[in-house]
Each structure stands twice: as structure tokens, then as C-alpha cells.
């Protein structure tokens, strides 16, 4: 399996819940990449105990997919695996993961066992996950499990899709 990183913060993704919010909106290209993917990871920092506004924007834009169906009548995101990663130096990772899991589930993604991972640094301190000298063993182990389970589930769904309506 191969992957591509799309940093939504680097794109002009307009607010709204439509697949295309008009001239200059870069979501349609990102949406095509999501539609082509087997596994979609939403990664977000923790801001004041909540997901970032960019992650919230992604969820809002994915909301348009609830009314989209494929050729056989299945919602467009059925058969895709959704996973979550949260970083920050304050608490909130479990709530953010729960919120993202429910959103992804509503949109049609399938969530694997242990499909969320997080790292929280010490509260009220500076520090950033990307500045760590090495990934803590528990985080690395959780990340590896998430990847194994997501790929396994994507392969299963690729072999046998959900029933059509």
C-alpha cells in the first residue's frame, strides 16, 4: 500500500458542507484523493482541548459525502477505512478521537480496532511531537498496530464490499 500526505492547512479549503464551494475552493481535488484512497488518516493537534479548526473543516466538507452514492447505491465512503492521530501538550485526545470516529462513521468510513493514536506532551509546557528525538515506544507500538489493523481491514473490504442497498 502506498500513501500521500495532504496537509489541508496548505490549501484554500472553503467553509461549508458542499462538495464544491465555488471558484478557488481546493477541496474538490482533495476530495478526489479521499475518494481514491483505501485508508484515510485525519491527524490534528489539540487546541484548547479540541481538534483544530482545519480538522473540523475537513469533517464539515466530508459531510457532503453522506448524500453521495456509488453506482451500486452504496454511500461513497463505504469500504474506506478511517483512522485518527492526535498530538498536543494538553489533554483532549480521547474526546477528539471520539468526535472524529463518530464523524467518520456517520460519513460511511469503517473504523478498525485501535484505529486511533495520540501523543500528549506535558501540559502547560512547550514541546512538539515533531521535535522529539525519538518516538516513545508506547506511541510507536500503537502507531504500528493502527497501521496493521487499518491495512488488514482495507484489504478485507477490498475483497468483499458492504452489501448494496
Rosetta blueprint (number, residue, H / E / L):
1 X L
2 X L
3 X L
4 X L
5 X L
6 X L
7 X L
8 X H
9 X H
10 X H
11 X L
12 X L
13 X L
14 X L
15 X L
16 X L
17 X L
18 X L
19 X L
20 X L
21 X L
22 X L
23 X L
24 X L
25 X L
26 X L
27 X H
28 X H
29 X H
30 X H
31 X H
32 X H
33 X H
34 X H
35 X H
36 X H
37 X L
38 X L
39 X E
40 X E
41 X E
42 X E
43 X E
44 X E
45 X E
46 X E
47 X E
48 X L
49 X L
50 X E
51 X E
52 X L
53 X H
54 X H
55 X H
56 X H
57 X H
58 X H
59 X H
60 X H
61 X H
62 X H
63 X H
64 X H
65 X H
66 X H
67 X H
68 X L
69 X E
70 X L
71 X L
72 X L
73 X L
74 X L
75 X E
76 X L
77 X L
78 X L
79 X L
80 X L
81 X E
82 X E
83 X E
84 X E
85 X E
86 X E
87 X E
88 X E
89 X L
90 X L
91 X L
92 X L
93 X H
94 X H
95 X H
96 X H
97 X H
98 X H
99 X H
100 X H
101 X H
102 X H
103 X H
104 X H
105 X H
106 X H
107 X H
108 X L
109 X L
110 X E
111 X L
112 X L
113 X L
114 X L
115 X L
116 X E
117 X E
118 X E
119 X E
120 X E
121 X L
122 X L
123 X L
124 X L
125 X L
126 X L
127 X L
128 X L
129 X H
130 X H
131 X H
132 X L
133 X L
134 X L
135 X L
136 X L
137 X H
138 X H
139 X H
140 X H
141 X H
142 X H
143 X H
144 X H
145 X H
146 X H
147 X H
148 X H
149 X H
150 X H
151 X H
152 X H
153 X H
154 X H
155 X H
156 X H
157 X H
158 X H
159 X H
160 X L
161 X L
162 X L
163 X L
164 X L
165 X L
